């Protein structure tokens, strides 16, 4: 599906993909570990039969989920972040006696 918007730069198309049954299963798996609760969540989200939802849950249960996500740098090497503090270039203005500064009295 696509939708056309007229902008100041000309027409722009916006692609809209409706959610899939797989998306609903992943959402339900993120909310609960109970299969019956997952089926109930899926049927409320996608308006599919309970049997179709249960089949999708069983099919997705055999997929292996990664335990963690690693973001590697270029070439698989890890990246380092270096933070350096640069001194300010502003000149500190000190009050002088002739500029109306009285100091401590």
C-alpha positions in Angstrom: 0.0 0.0 0.0 1.2 3.5 -0.6 -0.3 6.9 0.0 0.6 10.1 -1.9 1.2 13.4 -0.1 1.7 16.7 -1.8 4.4 18.6 -0.2 6.2 21.9 -1.0 8.9 19.8 -2.7 6.4 17.8 -4.8 4.4 14.6 -4.3 5.8 12.1 -1.8 4.7 8.5 -1.5 4.5 6.9 2.0 4.6 3.2 2.2 2.3 1.6 4.8 2.6 -2.1 5.5 -0.1 -3.6 7.7 1.1 -5.7 10.6 1.6 -9.4 10.0 0.6 -12.4 12.1 4.3 -12.9 12.8 4.5 -9.4 14.3 1.5 -10.2 16.5 3.2 -13.4 17.7 6.4 -11.6 18.5 4.5 -8.9 20.4 2.6 -11.6 22.4 5.8 -13.5 23.2 7.2 -10.3 24.6 4.3 -9.8 26.9 3.8 -13.3 28.3 5.3 -16.8 28.3 1.9 -18.5 28.6 0.8 -20.0 25.3 -2.9 -19.5 26.0 -2.4 -15.9 26.9 -0.3 -15.4 23.7 -3.1 -16.9 21.6 -5.6 -14.6 23.3 -3.4 -11.5 22.6 -2.9 -12.5 19.0 -6.6 -13.0 18.3 -7.4 -9.6 19.8 -4.7 -7.9 17.7 -5.2 -9.6 14.4 -8.8 -10.9 14.4 -7.8 -14.4 13.4 -9.2 -17.7 14.7 -7.7 -19.2 17.9 -6.5 -22.2 15.9 -4.6 -20.0 13.4 -3.0 -18.1 16.2 -2.0 -21.3 18.1 -0.5 -22.7 14.9 1.5 -19.5 14.4 2.7 -19.6 18.0 3.9 -23.2 17.6 5.7 -22.4 14.3 7.4 -19.4 15.9 8.4 -21.3 19.0 10.9 -23.3 17.1 12.8 -20.3 16.1 15.9 -19.5 18.1 16.0 -16.0 19.7 19.3 -14.3 20.2 20.2 -13.8 23.9 21.9 -10.5 23.2 22.5 -8.1 20.4 26.1 -7.0 19.5 26.8 -4.0 17.4 30.2 -4.4 15.7 32.3 -1.7 14.1 33.9 -1.9 10.7 35.3 -5.2 9.8 34.0 -6.8 13.0 36.4 -4.9 15.2 35.1 -3.2 18.4 34.8 0.6 18.4 36.4 2.9 20.9 34.9 6.2 22.0 37.2 8.9 23.0 35.9 12.0 24.8 38.3 15.0 25.1 37.6 18.1 27.0 38.6 21.3 25.2 39.4 24.3 27.3 37.2 27.3 26.8 38.7 30.2 24.7 36.7 32.8 26.5 38.7 35.4 28.5 37.7 35.7 32.1 36.8 39.3 32.8 38.0 40.3 36.2 36.6 43.5 37.7 39.1 46.4 38.1 39.1 49.1 40.7 38.5 51.9 38.2 35.3 50.2 36.7 33.1 50.9 39.7 34.2 47.8 41.6 34.4 48.5 45.3 35.6 45.2 46.5 35.0 44.2 50.1 34.5 47.0 52.5 
